[in-house]
Amino acid sequence: MNVSLRVIQGPSSGDSALLKLQSPIELGADANADLVLNTDSSTSATTVLAVGLPGGCRIYTADGKPAIGIANRYVSDAVLRIGERFQVADFLIQVTPSDELEADQEPPADLETAEAFIQRMEIDLDAEELALLDQSMPPADYLAALEAAGHLTAALSMLSHLLPKQESVKWSCECVRQRFGDSLSGPQANALATAERWATTPDENSRRAAEQIAAAFPQPDCFSFPCLAAFWSEGSMAPVGSPEVPPADHLTGKAVSATLLDAAGKTVPPPFDETIQSFLDLAKPYPAL
């Protein structure tokens, strides 16, 4: 299911823009923005970036300032479901489903089938899981099909790769915190906080800080894997000053998936499948089947 943002109140009422998975679109006063927010008032619209998620979107201000109005408060970053609304300056904008593109609109270049996505992200699935895959099925629909059929580990792996990298790392940390609560040791809590800092501020300093924290663990586990996921998100995996070695695009998703499988496999109740389901629930909503 495609997702759009539509202006429902304000000078640009009726205008809309199709969201993309992985790469953000721009909302703002700039004439080159994907969704132009022109206003006659003295207050110009803050530039907002938006990226599609399964069943909704993530929106965040380009300058990090809290200028997005949601439920009588202003925030700088939010995840919204289809049907929810937010305000930017004089504009009220709604997240809407968009199953069909406009007649004069070309499909976005990053729109791919679940089959192509699985191959690109090198996701390992068994024959029973692959049997649910239709040739033209979008990745988000395949994710929902996997969960509905009870293939929870496969659904978790799909979602780990499907979410934007920052959102995926943030989700993995939320899941680990939900799983272990107040029992985290100092190094474990510090590792999660370091990964979360990168998810909030994904710059080179926070990425390299995540690398250092992960390296301090004797072996990767659900507490250090989120730091590896952050480090492997972009940039270079080589030491500073060495020739660049860019990470493969699927490595962040692999590390997030490893985080969650390791967390669910710890010998603490509840059972494995119940824990995986609770992790998936933290990332909902999913698109309708």
N, C-alpha and C positions, 0 to 999 in steps of 0.2 A: 504494500500500500504506500503510495506517495503521500507526502505531507506538504502543505503550503502554509504560508502566512498571508492573511488577508486583512487589509485595513477596513474596519467596519464603522469607524467614526473618525472624522477629521478631514482636512482638505483633500487628502488622497483617497477618500472612501471608495471602496470597490477595487482598488489596485491589489494585486497579489503577486507572490513570487514562490516558485517551487523550491523546496529545500533539497539539499543533497546530503547523502551520507558521506562521512569522512571529511569533506571540505566545506567550510562555512560560506554563507552568502552574507552580503552587507546590507543593512538598513540604515538610511541616514539622509542628510540633506544634500550630499554630493550627487551631482547629476549622473554620475557613473555607477551609483549604488544599484544593487539588484532590485531593491524596493526603495524608491525615492520618497522621502518624507519631507515634502515642501510645506512650509508654514508661512502664513502672513504675519504671525506675531513676532515679537522681538526675541522670543526664546527659540533658538534653533534646536532641532532634534539631535540628541546625542547619537553617535555612530554605534550601532548594535550589530553584533555578529550572531548568526544563527546556523546551527548544523542539525540535520535530520537525525532522529533516533527512531527505533522501532516504536511506532504508536505515538510519536510526539517529537519534541525537539529540545535542544539546549540553546539558550540565549544568554549572551553576556556582552557587557559594554567593552568597547575597544580600549578605553582608558582606565578600566577597572573601577570607575566611580559608580556609586549606587544611583542610577538614573532610570531604572526599569520599575514601573509601578505595578505591583501585584498585591491584591487584597489589602489595600490601604497602607502599604509599606513600600519602600524603595530598596532595591537590591542591585547588585552588579552581575549576578550569575544565577540562573535558575533552569530547572528542567521542567517542562510543561507537557501535559497530555493533550491529545486531540480534543478540541472543544474549549480549552482554557484560553483566557485572555490576558493581555498585559498592555500597559500604557507606556508610550515614549513621547514626551512633550505633549502635543495636542492630539496625538493619534492613539486610538484604541485598536489593537490588533488581535486577531484570533487565530489559533492553530486549527487548521481545517484539513480533512482528508482530501486527497486529490488523486483519484484513480485514473483520470484521463488528463493528458496534456492539452493545452490550448492548440487549436488547429495550426497556428503559425509558429508553434514552439518546437524546437528540435529536442529530442531526448538528451538529457545531460550525459556528458562523455563518461562519467564515472558510474552510470547505471549498468549493472551487470547481473547475470543470472547467478543463482545459488551455486550451480555447478562450476561456473568460472571462478566464483569467489572461493570455493572450497579448494580448487586447484591452486589458485594464487596464494592462498594462505597456508597451503600444505596441511590441511586438517585431516586427520586420520579418522575414518568412519568405517563401520563394518557393513556387510551386505544388507542386513536388515534395516539399518539406518539409511543407507543409500536407496533402498527400495521406495522410500517416501519422497524421493526427489523427482519432481517433474522437470522436464528440460528447460522450460521458460520460467520456472518459479523464482521469484526474488529471494534474496538471502533472508530477509526478515520473515517472510511467509514460511520458509523452510525451518527456521528457528522455532516458530510457533507449532509447526507440524511435529517436530521432534519432541517438544515438551508434551504435547497432547497425547502422543503415542507412548509416553513414559521413558523415552530415551534421554534421560536428564543429563547424563554426563556429556553426551554429544551436543545437547542444547547449550550447556554451559560453555563448551569449547567454541561453538558458533558465536555465542554472544560475546565472549572474550575478545574475538577478532572483529566482530561487527561494530561494537561501540567505538567512537572516536578514542584515540589512545589516552588522552587525559581522563576522559570519563571512565574508561575501562580500568585504569590504575586506581582512580578514586573509588570505584565500585569494589575492587578487590580489597582495598583497605577497610571499607565499610563492612564487608563480609567477615574479614578476620576479626575485626573488633566485635561484631555481633557474636561470633563463635566463642571468643575467649574472654570477653568482658574485662573485668578488673584483674584477671590473673596474669596479664602481660608483665614480663620482666622489664627492667629499664632499657636494655638494648633492643628488645622486641618493640616496645612502644616508640623508641627513638627511630627505628627503621621505618615503621608505619608513618610516623610524623614527617620523616624526610621524603618519603614517596608522595605523601599528600601535599607537601610544599611544592613539589614539582608539578603535581596535577593542577595546583592553583596558579603557580608562576612557572611556566615551562621554559625557563631560560637555561643557558649553558652552565651557570653556576649551580643551579639546583639539580641539573642533570648529573654533573660531575660529583656533587655531594652525595647523590644517590649511589653512584658507582663506588665511592669510598666506603659507604656504610655496608653495601652488599659484600664488598671484599673482606670486611672484618668478620663476617660469619664463617665458621669452619666449613659449612656446606649450605647450599641454598635450601631454604624452607619457606613456609608460608609467610614468614615475617620479613625475610630478605628478598623474596621473589618480586614483590612490588617495586623495590628499588631497582632491580635488574630490568623490570618492565619499563621503568622510567628512563633508565640509562640507554636501553636499546631502542628508544622511540625515534631518535633522529641523530644528527651530528655524526661523530666518529666513535668507533669502539677502541681505536688505538690511543696510546698515551698522548697527552698534550705535547705538541711539537713534532709528533711523528706524522708520516703520510696518512691521510685520512682513510679509514676503513668504515664505510657507511654500513649500518645494520640492515639486514633484510627486513622488509616491511612486516613480515608475519611474527617477528620475534617478540614484540610487546604482547601480542595476543597469546603466544605460547607461554610467556612468563606469567601472565594473569591467570590463564587456565591452570598452570602448575600451582600457583598460589592457592586457588580454590580447591583443587583436588587434594592437595596436601592438608589444608585446613580441615576439610571434610573427613579425611582419613585418620585424623588424630583419635586416639583411643578414649574419647570422651563422648558420652551420649549427647544428643540423640543419634539414631542410625544414619548411615551414610546417605541414602537416598533422601531422607527427610531433611538433612542438612543441605544437600545440593538444591532441593526445592526452595528452601528458605533463602539461599543465595540468589536464585533466579527471581524470586519474588521481590527482592530488594531493587532489582533493575527494571521492574515492570513500570508501565504497561506494554503489552505486545500488540501488534496490529491484529485486527479481526481476521479470522480465517475465511 
